[in-house]
Amino acid sequence: RRSLLGDVSIAKSMGAPTLWEQGYTGAGVKMAVFDTGIAEDHPHFRHIVERTNWTNENQLHDGLGHGSFVAGVVAGTSKQCAGFAPDALIHTFRVFTNDQNSYTSWFLDGFNYAIATGVHVLNLSIGGPDYLDRPFTDKINEITAAGIIMISAIGNDGPLYGTLNNPADNLDIIGVGGITDADAIAHFSSRGMTTMELPSGYGRVKPDIVTYGDGIWGSKVGDGCRALSGTSVASPVAAGAAVLLSSIIPESERWSVLNPAVMKQALVEGATRIPLAHRYEQGAGKLDLLKSAEILKTYTPRASVIPATFDLTECPYAWPHCKQGIYATMMPLMLNATIVNGLGTHGEIVSGPDFIPNDGDLGAHLDVRFAFSETLWPYSGFLALYVRVQDDAATKSGVASGRVRFTVASSGARGETKLRVSEVEMTLKVNVVPTPSRDKRLLWDQFHNVRYPPGYIPRDNIDMKQDVLDWHGDHPHTNFHQWYDDLTRAGYFVEVLGSPFTCFDAKNYGALLLIDLEEEYASDEIAKLTRDVREEGLGLVVFADWYDLTTMESLKFFDDNTHYEWHAATGGANVPALNDLLKDFGIQFGGEVTEDSIVFDDDQVIVSSGTHITRAPAGAYLHSERMTQRGKAEGDYAFLSLFEAGKGRIFAFVDSNCVDSSHMRGQCFGFARKGVEFAVGGSCAAAHCDDRKRLAESWSDSKPLPSRRTDVDFSRFSTVLGGHPGNEGSMTCGPNAPLDRHDAKAAYSDLPGRLKVSESEKTSLKTTVPQRPMKDSRTTLDVKTDYVATDRADDGSNVRYYVVAFGVVAALLAPRARRRRARRARLRASGGAS
């Protein structure tokens, strides 16, 4: 396979010649390449229609080679590295300087011109973690609303989870991941789920599709070809396919039929699933050019939902949900789908959604409720499912299935007098199991996690200089996924709490997992948790993280784009808040950063930027070790305490990095499992509950407790303190909580302005959407546009990095990058680019 891709173009290996022979070559399709520019007279291109420069350098030509490569994958004509659509009309937008700098404002200006120019497909081989960069994300929505098909790289932060880049993680964008020539997920490809819905919701499936991005051939800056790797390579593969596929629709009606939703439907529905990879790694699967072509040849406007099937019984594709069944009294299983509206730019759900259980299984015992977008704009919206097992099925076991059905309506196209109406159906299939015993049920506190964006929340492992922001979600299905797998293999059932502590019944759970938390805690939460532990027997498993005011101050950086100095809002964990929560139990953490490798009860436990225990109650087992205080000498520090508190038990450790897949230097799952066993049932290993380590009286190391920063307004990032950070939950119990804790509704959306659809319009899609007869789409190209005449040369050298991270991502790269916002952009062309 590798020799095949190396000797002929990726377009040829994916079946493009079949479409070329049918007369489809991308003719008449305007392709926008936002990148590093291109030479005016590049020999690989038939139609370089316009070149524009949006940087502060007075030139148009490509000094890096990445823009030429991307354009070549889309529309190059070299025999060795031919692109997909040789007759496409290439419009290049130079948005990077020769030293790989860029600014959001340059993209915004370029996007405005792309809309004015009327381009059809736009490739962005860029990305970053800031999905709350409103000027940028709002303009992305405007681009899509204008009917421009945007395709973007999902990111090169794999194999880490929770690393999807923006804008590829947006609803309307076709986010593309990378695979190798062996049809395996490329190690560099970022993977899901999306994290913008946390903590109160659950992430969507991204990437949308994957395609080849490892060792792909494309054009050099002058003549000749070279091979590059990264999702910045996979993205133009998908973009080239989209341009070629666009030319299948006859030009006379092409842009009245095609829009971003239609292209996403064609690519997703035509994709082929990759074995052994799960949904949040591959999306719908590998791009299949010819299957997608067949879909478009007979396409009639319709709405759909992605994914069309949630079959949570099939592993590994349905990971993580296939790892454990659902049962009565559990937190609702939350699933998040994307409604794709090929009917038009604006649409609404005019009836439903409704769940119709299947006969012959346990479907009738499911309680399925919904939240959804009141307006589908532009071209899409979300559909959230909250799935519960009814109490009467607490002892039942088996498959439960059914269908989710709803109707979407959009205003008719120009000349149409009726609404366009489309009925959509999704299938749901889950495993139901008897409700587990309390000691097997764990509750993960997601609600008290705060991350970037919008605040500067620093990384948990200070030594990870290349990834300074805490942005991976801190969810058991993102950067704690390996620990989640270990716990489920051990027979535990892990549920997620996306609401305050007042929103769960402690009698159902053996332990609450408090892992790497940055939020504050309300007084009623503290009071309830204290009662839950002492009176209800709830266990606590606490993994803290570093907290040191001097270290936080040293991590500040100046953002050259906003002219704003960014200060860390807290440490790896919010230790002062955690101490408030645990004060009644007598356990407190300190304000010094510790690190070392500890061998404890046959487990090697590596502390990477941890804290230390500074107070412990009488009767607690307290374990100390010789550890290094960061930047200072060694000393004796308490790293673990475990003790009974009334009817409950608490296991407190000083660092989460050994269970965090993003930054671990070595995993400590065995050690963590022993902590869970103690918290849920009192089982204690001899080394842990060594009587020689038991405190006869309360203990203190006499060091002052850490204090909160006074120069940072943390309320801006805290839901508990009344802030509205943009990805916050709610201090009231919502649909993600048990039904008896909130105002239960069948659907959580108010739609006072629903479009009025008659029963006759609902009856048949064929009567409400004009059918499109298939015509010969071959066109004659007659382009008479003057070329822009400025260019620049490229030395043809490989550029390794190419990622633009919008927002506060200057800190993602070297110190020099901190002084220049553009240098948070990393160009990964040869070794992984996003």
N, C-alpha and C positions, 0 to 999 in steps of 0.2 A: 504493500500500500504506500509506504513512504517513497519508494522509487517512482511509483506512478504519479504522486503529487509533485515530486521534484522534477520530473521530466516533461510533464504537460501541465497546463494551467488548471487551477482549481475549478474554474468554470467548466472546462471540458470534462473533468472527472466527475462533475455533479450533473451532467446531462444537458448542458446548455446547447451543444450542437443540435440536439433533437429539436429544440425550439427555433434555432437559427434556420434549420432546414424548412420549417413551417412559415418562415418569413418574419419571425419575431426577433428583433435585434435591439430594442430599446429606442427606436426612432421616435422623435418627438417628445421624449420624456426629459424634463429638465432635472439634472442631478446636482445638488449643492454639496460641496465638500468643504467643511469647516476644518481647516488644518493648517499646514505650513506653506501653502501656495504651490505653484507649478510653473514650469517654463512655458512661455507662449508658443514656442515652436517644438514642443516635445514630440518626438517622432512616433510615439505609441498611440496618439489620439487623433481621431478624425474631426471632432467637433469640440474644441475648447472655446466656448461661446463668450465667456466673460470671466475676467480675473479681477478681484477686488482685494484691497489691503485695508485692514482695520487696526493695524498695530501702530506703534509710534516710530516704526522704521519706514523709510521712504523707498520701498521696493515691493515687488510682487512675486519674484521668483522664489524657488524653494531652496533654502540654504541647509535644510536638514534631511530632506529626502522622504519624510513620512507622508507629506501631502501627495507627492508623486506616486508613492506606493499605493495609497488608499484609492486614488483616482484610477490607477492601473488595474486594481482588482475589480473595480466597477466597470470600467469601459476601455481598458487597454486593448491594443490590437496586435501586440507582439505574439508570434507563434508560440514562444516558450511560456509566456505568462499572460495569455489572453484573458481579458476581463469578461464579464457576463454580457454586457450590453454595449457592443462596439459603436452603435450609432446613437448612444445617449448624448444629450447636450450638457457638457460639463461646465458648471459654474463654480469657480473656486473662491473661497473666502479665507484670506490669510489672517489668522487670528493668533498666531504664535510668532514671536521674534526668533532670531537665530540662536539666542541662548535659552529658548524654550520658555520664555515668559509670556504670560497672558493675563488679561483682566476681564472680569465679568462684563464691564461696560463695553469692551470690544465685541463680545458675543452679542450683547443686546443690540448694538448698532447693526451688526451683521444680520441678526435675525430680522430686524425691521426691513432691511433691504431685501432679504430673501422673500419676505411676504410681498413687498412691493413688486419684486421681479416676477413673482408667480412661479417659483420653483415647485417641483412636484415631490421629490424625494430628497431627504437631507440626512447626511451621515455625521454623527458625532462620535469620534473615537476618543471620547473624554469622559470623565466622571469624577465625582467626589462624594463625601458623606453628607453634605449639607442639603438635606431636602427641605429645609426651612429658609433657604436663600430666596426670599419672596420676589425680588425683582427678576431673578433668573427663572424660577419656577412659574411665575405668572406669564412670562414671555413664552415659555415652552407651551403653556396652554393656548396662548394666542396663536403660536405657530400651528399647532394641531387644529385649532378651530378654523384656521384658514385653509384646511384641507391638505396640508403638507404632511407627508408620511415621514416621520422621524424615526430613525434607527440609531441605537446607541449601545456602546460597549457596557457590559454589566460590571466590569472592573477586574483588576488583576490582583486582588487581595486574597485569592485562594491559596491554600485549601481551607482558609479560615471561614467560619460560618458567620452569618449576620453582617456580611461585608458588601452588600449590593450597593452599587454606585448610583447616584443621581446624575442625569435625569432618567437613566434606564429603568429605575424602579417606579417611575410614574405610570399611572393607569394607561394613558394613551400611547406611550412610547413602546416601541418594539425593542425590548431589552435582550441582548444577545450574549450568550456565554460561549466558551470555547471548548472544543474537543480535539483530541489527537487524531492522527491518521489511523489509529487502531479503534476508533469510535469509543474512546473512553474520555471521561471528563478531564480536561487539562488541569494540571495541578494548580496553575495560576488563576483559573477562572473563579471569580467570586461566586458565592452561593448564598441562598436565602436562609430564612424568609425575609420579607421586608420588615423593617422595624419601626416605621413611622406610626403604626397603629398601636404600639405598646405604650403604656402598660394595660390599658383597659380592654384592648381588642387583641386580635391575632393577625399575623402578617399574611400578605398575599403571596401567591406563587410567582416567583421570578427566579431566573430569567424566563422570558416567554418561550424562547427556543435556544438551541445551541447549534453551532456549526463549526467547521474546521477553522482553527486559528493557530495551529502549531506547525511551523516550518512551511508557511504558505508563500508562493511566489508572486511577486508583483514588480511593477516598474521601478527602475532606478531613476535618479534625478535627470539623467540625460538619456542614454540608450542602455539597453541591457536590462537584466532582471536580477533580483535578489530575493532571498527567503527571510521572512520575519515571523515572529510569534507574538501572541497576546490577544486579548479580546478586542484591542484596537484593530486587529487584523480580521477577527471573526465578524466584527460589525460591518465592514465594507463588503465582506462576502455576502452577508444577508442583504445589505443595501443594493449590491449589484444584482442579486436575485430579484429584489423588489422592482428595480428599474426594468429588468427584462420581463418580468411578469406583468408589469403595467402595460407593456406594449401589446399584450394579448387582447385587451379591450379595444375595440375599434376607436380610432382617434376622435371620431365625430361625437362619441358619447363617453369617452374614457373618463373625463373628470366630473361627469354627472353620476357616474357609477362608482368609481374608485374614490376612496377616502382612507384615512388612517385605520378605521375600524375594519373595513373590508380587507385591506392588506393583512392586518393582524389575523383575521379569521382564516384567510387563505394559508398563511404561513403556519399558524398553530394547528389547524385542522389537518393540514397535509404532513405534519411532522411525524417522524417515526421514533418510537420510544427506544431508548438505549437500555439494554439489560444491565442490572446490578447498580444502577444509579437511581437515586430517589427524586421525587418531584421538585424539591427545592434546590437540586443541583442542575437539573436539565430542563425544567419546565415541561412543555409538551413533548420535547424530544428533539431529534436531529432534523434540521431543515431538509425537506425533500422537494427539490425544485419541480420535478415533473408531476408529483401528486398535487402540489399547490397550483400548478398550471391547469390541471383538469378541473379543479374547483372553480377557478376564475372563468374558465371557458363557458360555464353554464350558470354563473353566479346571478342570483336575484337578491336585491337588498333585503336584509333580515337582521334581527338581533340574535345574539347568542350569549352564552356564559362560558367563562374559562376559569377552572376546568369544567367540562360538561359532565364529568363523573367524579364524585368523591367515593371511590371504593377503598375503604380503609381496612379491608381484609387482606389486601395483597402487599406483601413485602418483597423486595425493599422499596418499591416505588412509593408506597404510601407511608414511608417513614416520616415523622416519628409516631404517627397515630396507630400504625399497625403493630406497634410494640406492646400495646396494652388495650384491652377492651374497655367499653364504657359500662357504667353501672348506676343503679339508683343512688341518690343523695350526693353524687359527685358534682364538682363544679362543672358547669356546662362545657361540653366539647365545642370549641369555637372554630369555625371554618370561615375562610374569607375568599370569595370568588369575585371575578371581574365581569361586569356586564358590558358587552361590546355591542355597540349600536350602529350597525351598518345602514340603518334607515336614514340617518341624518345627523347633523351636528347636535341638535337638541332633542332630547326624548324624555319620556317619563314612564314609570311603571304604572299602568292604568288599572290593572287588576292583579290580585295576589300580592306577594307570593303565598302559595299554599303548599302544604305538605300532604301528599296522598300516599298512605302506606300501602305496600304491596301485600297481597294475600299470601298465605302459606308460610310466613315467617313471623318474626317478632316486631315487624314494622309498626303495628298498631300500639305497641308499648312505648314508642318514642314520642317525646314532646319536642317539637321543632319550632323555634321562633326565629324572627328575622329582624335585622336592621338593614337599611338600604338607602342609596342615594335618592334624595327627593327629585333631583334633576340629573339626567345623564348628559353631562357637558364637560368638555367637548367629546362627543362620541362614546363616552363610557361612564361607568359608575361602579360602586361596590355593592355586593350582596353578602351580608354576614349571616351565618347560621349559628344558632345556639341550640345544641342538641343535648337533650337529657333523656334518661331512662325513667319512666314513671315508677312510682313506689311499688305498684302492684307486681313489678317484674324484678324485685330485689333478689329473688332466688333463681331467676331464669338464666338460661345460657343458650346462645345460638346467634344466628345472623338476623339482623333487622335491616330492612331496606324499604325504599319508597322513592317517590319522585317529587321534586320541587317544581312547581309550575307558576309562571307569571306571564303577563302580557305587557309588551312595550309598544308605545305609540310615539310617532314623530310627525311633525307637520310634513305635508307632501312637498315634493320637489317643485320647481317652477313649472307651472302649467298643470299641476295635479290639483284636483278640487277636494280630495278626501285625505284624511289622515292615513299615514302608513302605519300598519299594525302588524306585529309579529308576536306569536306565542313562543315562549322559551321554556324548555324543560331540562332539568338537571336530575341525575340519578344519585342517590345516596345509599351507601351500604356500609354497615358497621358491625363489629362483633360485640355482642352483649354478654357480660359475665356476671355471676353472682356478686353482690356487694362484698368487697374484701373486708377482712377483720380490721379493726382500728390500727393494730400494730403494723399493718402493711400499707397504710395510706399516709403519704407525705404531701404536704402543702408547701409549694414554692412561693415565697413572697416576691412577686414581680412589681407590685404597686410602688414599693419604696425604692425603686431603682431610678436614678437620674443619670442621663447620659448626654453626650453631644449628638446632634444639636438640641437646644440652642445655646446652652452654656458651655463654658470651657471646663469640662470635666476631664481631668488628666488620667492618663493610663494607670493601670494597677501595678504594672511592673515598670519601674522608673528606668530600667536599663534598656527598654525597647525604644531606642531613639527614633526609629523610622516610623513609629506609629504612636504618636504622643497623645492622641485623643481616645477617650473611652466611648466608642461608637458602635460596638458589635451587638448591643441589645441586652447583654447579661441575662439571657433567657435560657432555660434548659434545652431549648431547641435551636439555639444559636451557639454562642461560644462556650456553653456548658454542656454541649451535646454528648460528649464522650462520658461524662459523669452520669448524665441521664441514662445512657445505654447501660452503664454499669449497674445503676440502681434497679432498672427494670429487669436486667438479667438476674439480679439477686432476689427477685420476686416482689419488689416494691411497686406501688402504683403512685405515680407522681402527678399531682394536680397543680394548677397554677392559680394564684390569687391575684387578680387585677384590680382589686378594690381595697379599701381600708380594712384594718383588723376587725372592725365592727360588722363586717359582712361575711363572716363564716362561723360555723358551729364547731367549736373545738372538740366536742365529744366524738366527732367523726374521724379525727386524725390522730395518728401517733406522734407526729412531730411537725413543726413549722420550720422550714429552712430559711434562714436569714443570711443570705450570701452576697457579700460585696455591695452593700446598700449605701446610698448617698442621700436619701430623703430625710426629712424631719418626721416627727411623730406627734400626732395630736394627743391632747391629754386624755380624751376618752379612749383612744387606741391603747395608750400605755396602761390605763386602768383595766381595760378588758383583757389585755394580754397577761397582765399580772394575775387576774382571777383565773384565766384559762389554764395557766401553768399550775398555780397553787391549789386550785379547787377542782378543776376539770381533768388534771393529769396530762395536759399537753406537754410534749417535749419540745425543746428548742435546740437546733443545730446552728451555731453561729460561726461563720467564717468572715473575719474582719479584713481590713487592709490598712495600708500605711496612712498615717496622718501626721504631718509636721508642718508648722507654719513657715519655717525658714525654707524648707524644700518647696512648698507651694509658691512662695514668693520668687524663688529662683527659676521657676518654670514660666514666668511671664514672657510675653513676646509682643512686638509691635506689628500690627497689621497695616501694611503699606497701602492697601486698597481702601480701607475705611478710616485710616489715620487714627486708629484706636488701639490702646494698649490692653491686651487681654490678660486677665489674672485668673488663676485656677480658683474655681468656686469652692472647692473642697479638696480633700485628699483622695486616695484610692477608695476610701470609704469615709462616710461622715461619722467619725468616731465620737465627737461630742454628742450628736443626736443618739447614736447607739448607746452611749453611756447613760443618757437620760432614760432610754427604754429599759435598760437592764439594772438601773440603780437599785430598785427594790430587792433585787436578788443578790446584791453585794458584789457583783462582778463588774469590773471596769477595765477599759483599755487605755494605754498610754499614748504619748505624743512623740515617740522616737521611732525612726525607721530602722528596722532590723533585717538581717539577711544571713542565712547560713544553711548548711545541709545537716539534717538531724536524722540519726538512725534511732528509731523508737519502736520497740516491740516488733522487730524484724521488718518494719516499714521505713523506707528512706523518704523523709519528708523535707522538701526543699522550701525554705522560706525565702521568697523573692520580693523584697520591698514590703515587708510585713510591719505590723505594729508589735506591741507587747502587752502583757497583762500586768496591771499595776495595782489592782485590788481584787481580793477574793474572799468569800465568806467562810466562816467556820464550818468544818465538815467537808469542805471541797478538797478534791485531789488536785494538787497544783504541781505542774512539771516545769522545770527550768532547764536551760542549756546555755552553754557558752556560745554567744552569738556576737556578730559584728554590728555595731551601730553604724549606719551608713555615714561614711566620711570621718569616722572616729575610731577609737580603739574597741577591742572586744570587751564584753562584760557578761554577767549572768542575767539572763532575761527569762521571765516566765512566758511560755509559749502556749500552754494548754491548761485548761481547768475544766473539770467535770464534777457535777454535784447534783444532789436532790434539792428540790425547792418545793416544799409541800408535797403534793401528789405527783408533781412533774419532775423532769430532769433536764439539765442544761449541759451542753457540750460546747465549749467556747475555744476557738482556735484563732490565731493571729493573722492568717493570710489566706487568700482564696486562689492564688496563682497556681497551686498544684492541682486544682480541679477545673481551672479555666483553660480551655483548649487553645485560646488565642495566644497566651503568653507563658504557658508552663515550661519550665526547664526540666521537669520530671513529674509524672502524675503520682498522686497519693490516694487513689481510689480505695485501696484496702484500708488505709488509715481512716478515710472519711466514712467508709461503710461501718467501721467499728463505732464511730461516733453516732451514726444513725441508730445502730443497734442499741446503744446505751440510751439514747433519747427516747426511743419508742417503747422499750421494754425493760430497761435496766440491766441488760446483759453487758458485762464489763470485762474486758480482757485483764489478765493479771497485772500486766505492766501499767495499764491505765489506772486501775483501782488498787494501786500498791499502798498499803496502810502506812508505809514510811513517808508517803507523799501527802498524807491527809492532814489538813490543818486543824489543830486543836482549837484555834481561835481565829477570828477574822484577821486578814493579812493585808499589809500595804507596803510598797517599796518606798514610801514617803515622797515620791516624786509628784509634782503637781499634775492635776488632770489637764488634758489639752482643752483649749478654748476655741470658740468659733472665730472666723475672720471677722473683723469689724470694718474692713475696707471693701468688702464685696457684699452687695445686696443679694443674698441667696434667695429671697422671696421671689425674685424674677424667674427662677428656675424651679420653684417648689410649689407643687399643688397643695400640699398641706398648709403652707403659709399663705395661700390665697393667690398665688401667681398663675399666670396663663402662659406657660412656656411654649405651647404649640403642639406638644405631644403628650399632654398631661392626661391623667384620668379624672376622676371626680371624687369628692369627699363623701358622696352619697352612694349607696349600693345601686348598681345598675343591672342590666341584663346579663352581665358576666358573673353575677352572684346567684346564690340559691333563690328560688322563687319566693320563699317566705320572707325574704329580706328586702324586697323592693316591689314596686307597683308592676305586677306581671302583666305583660301585654303580648298579644300574638305577633305584633310587628311594631318595632320601635321607630316609627317615623310618622310625622304628621304631614299629610299631603292635602292642604286645603285647596290647592289649585290644580288638581288632577285634570288632565285633558279628558273631555267627554267623548267617549267612544260608544257608538251604537252597537247593539248586539249583532247586527248584520256585518259590521266592520270587523267584529271579533271572530266571526265564524270561519273565515278562510283567508289565509295569507295570500292566496292567488288573486282574490278579489280586491285586496287592499294595497298591494304593491305591484306596479306594472311589471310584467315579465319582459325580460330582455332577450330577444332573439340573437343567436350567435351569428356574427358577420365576419367577413375577412378583414383582419385588422392591419394588413400590410399597408404601409404608408410610403409616400415619396417625400424625402427630406429636402427642404428648400430653405436653408438658413441664410439670412442676409444681415448678420449682426457684426458690427465693427469690433475687432479684437482690441483689448486693452494692451498697450505696448510696453509695459515695464516688466522686467523679469530679473531673476537672480539665479546664480549657478549653485550647484551642490557638489560637494566633493565625493558623494556617493557612499560615504562611510555609514556604517550601521549606527542607528540611534537606539539606545536600549530602553529609555524611559519616556513615557508620554502619557501622563495623567494630569488633567486639570482638576483640582479639588476646589470647588467653590465654597465660600464661607470662611471659616477660621482655620483653613488647612495649611497655612504657612508653616505651622508647627509640625507638619507631617514629614518634612524633609530636614536637611542639614541646617545648622544655625544661620547660614547665609540666607536660606529660604525664609527664615523667620522675618528677615528684614524686607522681604519682597514677596507680596502675596502671590504673584505669578509663579514663584518657585515652589509653591506647593503643588504645582503641576509636574507630573512625572510622565515622561514619554516612554512607553514600553513598546517599542516596536520590535526589537530583536530580543528577546528574553522575557517578554511578557509586557504588553502594553495595554492600557485600558483605554 
